[in-house]
Amino acid sequence: MTETVELPGPDQPVSFAAHIRPLFRGRDRRAMSWAFDLGSCDDVRAHAETILGRLAAGEMPCDGAWPAERVEVFRLWAQTGMQP
């Protein structure tokens, strides 16, 4: 997983459109489409606890764990109101 994505700055609010959705590649969205739509803010909100648990455990994405800073961006988004 070497794709570059822009992470939010230290005082920047985390939003799904700008920071979370780009973390999930097309192959991630296809691989998980049986369970939820990683491209949908509503679906990711509804399953945020499960997704965060799998990301933190290194079980998502299927081809290798995210770097810790990406997991923390998702965690911050989940803890700060899951803004669209």
QUIGI-V666333 format. One record per pair of residues at least 12 apart in sequence whose ideal C-beta (glycine too) atoms are under 10 Angstrom apart, sorted by the first residue. I is the first residue (numbers start at 1). GAP is how many residues later the second one is. If there is no record, write none. Layout:
<<I	GAP> <I	GAP>>
This chain:
<<1	22> <1	24> <1	27> <1	60> <1	62> <1	63> <1	64> <1	65> <1	66> <1	69> <3	19> <3	20> <3	22> <4	18> <5	14> <5	15> <5	16> <5	17> <5	18> <5	19> <5	20> <5	65> <5	68> <6	12> <6	13> <6	16> <7	12> <7	15> <7	16> <7	60> <7	62> <7	63> <7	65> <7	66> <8	12> <8	65> <8	68> <8	69> <13	63> <13	64> <13	67> <13	68> <13	70> <14	58> <14	59> <14	60> <14	61> <14	62> <14	63> <14	64> <14	65> <14	66> <14	67> <14	68> <14	69> <15	26> <15	62> <15	65> <15	66> <15	67> <15	68> <15	69> <16	23> <16	24> <16	25> <16	26> <16	28> <16	29> <16	61> <16	66> <16	67> <16	68> <17	24> <17	66> <17	67> <18	65> <18	66> <19	51> <19	54> <19	55> <19	57> <19	58> <19	64> <20	18> <20	21> <20	24> <20	25> <20	28> <20	31> <20	50> <20	53> <20	54> <20	56> <20	57> <20	58> <20	62> <20	63> <20	64> <21	17> <21	18> <21	19> <21	20> <21	23> <21	63> <23	15> <23	32> <23	38> <23	43> <23	47> <23	48> <23	50> <23	51> <23	54> <24	13> <24	14> <24	15> <24	20> <24	27> <24	36> <24	37> <24	42> <24	50> <25	13> <25	36> <25	38> <26	12> <26	13> <27	34> <27	35> <27	36> <28	32> <28	33> <28	34> <28	35> <28	38> <29	32> <31	29> <31	30> <31	31> <31	32> <32	15> <32	19> <32	22> <32	28> <32	29> <32	30> <35	12> <35	15> <35	16> <36	14> <36	15> <38	13> <38	22> <38	23> <41	41> <41	42> <41	43> <42	40> <42	42> <44	30> <44	33> <44	34> <44	38> <45	32> <45	33> <45	36> <45	37> <45	38> <45	39> <46	36> <48	26> <48	27> <48	29> <48	30> <48	31> <48	34> <49	29> <51	23> <51	27> <52	19> <52	22> <52	23> <52	25> <52	26> <52	27> <55	15> <55	16> <55	17> <55	19> <55	20> <56	12> <56	15> <56	16> <56	18> <56	19> <57	14> <58	13> <60	14>>
